[in-house]
């Protein structure tokens, strides 16, 4: 059976294709103005017999592609459990939201928290900060972490945080200090969520922002433990959707 899992996110579309229980292909593309226009070419090429969608745009897929839908929380829990069944706590940071999820020994969701009120601490936040500094996201991710940062970014709003960053730059604060402050502001938000949820080892980091090595290292330092991150952390939700389709949700 041809199975397609799709995660229609705010910034990107992720998809995972199975033939029977064999993973055959996966990909990531920009969502664009009309995500369905981006989905249809590979959907028509694969012609899946069953499709399960998750993410912001999952209900679009339900109507247009006759897909079943699952929540992002369930999809990410299923995807990460498949990749590493020892995981009990998931940190997921995507384009426009961040969430922490606690799962049990069978991969079932026990509890979760989401921050979806604004883009602070998300992929979009990092894009805007990099743009304000005139550097790439890769530069931002590769920056060294400073042991005793002297500055903080106080604003919870992306727009105001960008103004803070530009102001710090014009005051002559070093690029390394500003980048550290950016990562520290994100890590602190995640730590607050984790403290409310209650961290249980082992911990995974998923979503596109999990490719940010500096943030991963900073979270590991704060949690005092090693964090597991898949080779392709952005496709975890789509993988979970496909696996749920295989299970016959």
C-alpha positions in Angstrom: 0.0 0.0 0.0 1.2 3.5 -0.9 1.1 5.7 2.2 1.8 9.5 2.4 2.3 11.5 5.5 2.1 15.3 5.1 3.0 18.0 7.6 1.6 21.3 6.3 3.4 23.8 8.5 3.3 27.5 8.5 6.7 27.9 6.7 7.3 24.5 5.0 5.6 21.4 3.9 7.2 18.1 4.9 6.2 14.7 3.4 7.1 11.1 4.0 6.2 8.3 1.6 6.0 4.6 2.5 5.3 1.6 0.3 4.0 -1.0 2.8 6.3 -0.7 5.8 9.3 0.5 3.7 10.2 4.2 3.8 10.8 5.1 0.1 11.2 8.9 0.1 10.7 12.2 2.0 11.1 15.9 1.3 10.8 19.5 2.5 9.4 22.3 0.4 8.4 25.9 1.0 4.6 26.3 1.8 4.2 29.4 -0.4 0.9 31.3 -0.7 -1.1 28.2 -1.6 0.3 25.1 0.0 -1.9 22.8 -1.9 -0.4 23.9 -5.2 2.9 22.7 -3.8 1.6 19.4 -2.6 -0.4 18.3 -5.7 2.6 17.6 -8.0 4.2 14.9 -5.8 0.7 13.8 -4.6 -0.3 13.1 -8.2 3.0 11.4 -8.9 2.8 9.1 -5.9 -1.0 8.6 -6.0 -1.1 7.3 -2.4 -3.8 4.9 -1.4 -3.9 6.5 2.0 -2.9 10.0 3.2 -2.7 11.4 6.7 -2.0 15.1 7.2 -0.9 17.1 10.2 0.2 20.7 10.9 -1.4 24.0 10.5 -2.8 23.2 7.0 -4.0 19.7 7.7 -7.7 20.6 7.2 -6.9 21.9 3.7 -5.6 18.5 2.9 -8.6 16.9 4.4 -10.9 18.6 1.9 -8.7 18.7 -1.2 -6.8 15.4 -0.9 -9.3 13.4 1.1 -6.7 12.9 3.8 -7.3 11.9 7.4 -6.0 14.3 9.9 -4.1 14.1 13.2 -2.8 16.7 15.6 0.8 17.8 15.5 1.2 16.6 19.0 0.2 13.0 18.2 2.2 13.0 15.0 5.4 14.2 16.6 5.1 11.7 19.4 4.6 8.9 17.0 7.4 10.0 14.7 10.0 10.4 17.5 9.0 7.1 19.2 9.6 5.3 15.9 13.1 6.9 15.7 14.0 6.5 19.3 11.6 4.6 21.7 13.6 5.6 24.7 12.5 9.3 24.4 10.1 10.6 27.1 10.3 14.4 26.5 10.2 16.2 23.1 11.1 19.8 22.4 9.7 20.8 19.0 10.4 24.2 17.5 9.0 25.0 14.1 8.5 28.0 12.0 5.8 29.7 14.0 5.3 27.8 17.3 7.2 25.8 19.9 5.9 22.9 22.0 7.1 20.5 24.6 5.6 17.0 24.8 5.8 14.2 27.4 5.3 10.7 26.2 5.2 7.3 27.9 7.0 4.0 27.2 4.6 3.2 24.4 4.9 6.6 22.7 1.5 7.8 24.0 1.1 11.5 24.8 0.8 12.2 28.5 0.9 16.0 28.4 2.1 18.9 26.3 2.4 22.7 26.3 2.5 25.0 23.3 3.5 28.5 22.6 1.6 29.7 19.5 0.6 33.2 20.5 3.5 34.8 18.6 6.6 33.9 16.7 9.0 34.6 19.6 11.5 31.8 20.0 10.6 30.1 16.7 12.2 29.6 13.3 10.7 32.8 12.0 12.2 34.6 15.1 15.6 33.3 14.1 15.2 34.3 10.5 14.3 37.9 11.5 17.2 38.1 14.0 19.7 36.9 11.3 18.3 39.4 8.8 18.7 42.2 11.4 22.3 41.2 11.9 23.1 40.8 8.3 24.1 37.1 8.6 22.8 33.8 7.5 20.9 31.3 9.6 23.9 29.0 9.2 26.1 31.7 10.7 23.7 32.1 13.6 23.6 28.3 14.2 27.4 27.9 14.2 28.2 30.8 16.5 30.2 29.9 19.7 28.4 30.0 23.0 29.8 32.4 25.5 30.1 31.3 29.2 29.2 34.6 30.8 27.0 36.6 28.5 26.7 40.3 29.5 23.5 41.3 27.8 20.0 40.0 27.5 17.1 40.5 25.0 14.2 41.3 27.2 11.3 41.5 24.7 9.0 38.6 24.2 7.8 40.2 20.9 9.7 39.4 17.7 9.3 43.0 16.4 10.6 44.6 19.6 13.3 42.0 19.9 14.5 42.9 16.4 14.7 46.5 17.5 16.7 45.5 20.5 19.2 43.5 18.3 19.6 46.4 15.9 20.1 48.8 18.8 22.7 46.6 20.3 24.5 46.3 17.0 24.6 50.1 16.6 26.0 50.4 20.2 29.0 48.3 19.1 28.1 45.2 21.1 30.0 42.3 19.6 28.2 39.9 17.2 29.0 37.0 19.4 27.4 38.7 22.4 24.2 39.5 20.5 24.0 36.0 19.0 24.4 34.5 22.5 21.6 36.7 23.8 19.3 35.6 21.0 19.8 31.9 21.8 19.6 32.6 25.5 16.2 34.2 25.0 14.9 31.2 23.2 16.4 28.7 25.6 14.8 30.5 28.6 11.4 30.3 27.0 11.8 26.6 26.4 13.1 26.0 29.9 10.0 27.6 31.4 7.8 25.3 29.4 9.8 22.3 30.4 9.7 23.2 34.1 5.9 23.5 33.9 5.7 20.2 32.0 8.3 18.3 34.0 11.3 16.9 32.2 11.8 13.2 32.0 14.9 11.7 30.3 15.6 11.0 27.5 15.0 14.2 25.7 14.6 14.8 21.9 14.8 18.0 19.9 12.7 18.1 16.7 11.5 20.7 14.1 13.5 22.8 11.7 15.1 24.8 14.6 16.7 21.6 15.9 19.3 22.0 13.2 20.5 25.0 15.1 23.6 23.6 16.8 24.2 26.5 19.1 20.6 26.3 20.5 20.9 22.5 21.0 24.2 22.9 22.8 22.7 25.6 25.0 19.7 23.5 25.9 22.0 20.6 26.7 24.0 22.8 29.0 20.9 24.0 30.9 19.4 20.6 31.2 22.7 19.0 32.0 22.0 16.1 29.7 22.5 15.0 26.1 19.7 15.7 23.7 18.8 13.3 20.8 18.0 15.0 17.5 17.2 13.0 14.3 19.2 13.5 11.1 16.2 15.2 9.6 14.4 16.7 12.6 12.0 18.8 10.4 10.2 15.7 9.0 9.3 14.1 12.4 5.6 15.2 12.2 5.2 13.9 8.6 6.9 10.7 9.6 4.4 10.3 12.5 1.5 11.0 10.2 2.7 8.3 7.8 3.2 5.8 10.6 -0.3 6.5 11.9 -1.7 5.8 8.4 0.1 2.5 8.5 -1.4 1.7 11.8 -4.9 2.4 10.3 -5.9 5.4 12.5 
